[in-house]
Amino acid sequence: MPPAARGHQTLSAYISARFDEFSRSQKDVAQYVVDHLDEVAFHTAEELARRASTSSSTVVRFSQALGFEGFPELQEAARDEYRHHHRASGPAPDTAAPLFSLDQSAFEQAVAADHVNVEDTARRVSRSEVDGAIEAIAVAERILIAGTDQMAFFASYLRHLLMLLDVRAEIAASPSQEALSRLGRIDERTLVIGLSAGRPHPLVVRAMKIARHRKAGTLAIVDATLSDVSKLAERTLYYSSNSPAFVRSHTGLLSILQALAYGLYARDAAQYDDRIRAFKLK
């Protein structure tokens, strides 16, 4: 029986301590369990596998790798940690009424999840990390935003927000020759921003490794606290991406990107207002 099951250590802490021992697919499950304990406590192995983008057999093997007989035992440990956390925190004073009734439609479930995601993102983001990220963006001579697939859209949107403030940024969104040449130009004057949802794309990991090797600034914006991207970054901003839908929620990510841009704007609002006005007149 693993230490977590004997009460010596929480399940989340036990998984985090052993994270590097797991296979690549098991790491996907590990990341999801640590960051979505409430879902793990009450979903089936099949549903957990779907949300972690893996197979139910991988979930079972991951449970056994931790020392459990199978998923039901891991789930019970997750429930114990979940109950302990909620007993310790207690009910929030002056809790607002829920957005929707218990009998939610699919639409209402998705909106309610996004509402929770923004709250969870705000609670878990460190003010010092945010201040450091804004300062790094402000002083960087060159900015490279790495994000592929669905993250490519958000990389482009962040570049647009920065462009409004006359801050130039480039994007590495695919393993094309052009993107690879941009990685080749990373130096100590560059800030590399890596965007990741779930398992990071090799291109994003490569960008962060090159940046680290060449002593460039690094900022990770991820939805997994055990992400390989965050391990390579000087600073990490975490966003919650829980969703009842067939895709992850990116409401928390969008909130962080817009807040970063606004934080940069707030450093000198009068100066940036002139730049934004000039950009709109073009």
Secondary structure by P-SEA (a helix, b strand, c coil): ccccccccccaaaaaaaacccccaaaaaaaaaaaacccccccccaaaaaaaacccaaaaaaaaaaaccccaaaaaaaaaaaaaaaaaaaccccccccccccccccaaaaaaaaaaaaaaaaaaaccaaaaaaaaaaaaaccbbbbbbcccaaaaaaaaaaaaaaacbbbbbbccccaaaaaaaaaccccbbbbbbbcccccaaaaaaaaaaaaaccbbbbbcccccccccccccbbbbbbbccccccccaaaaaaaaaaaaaaaaaccaaaaaaaaaaaaac
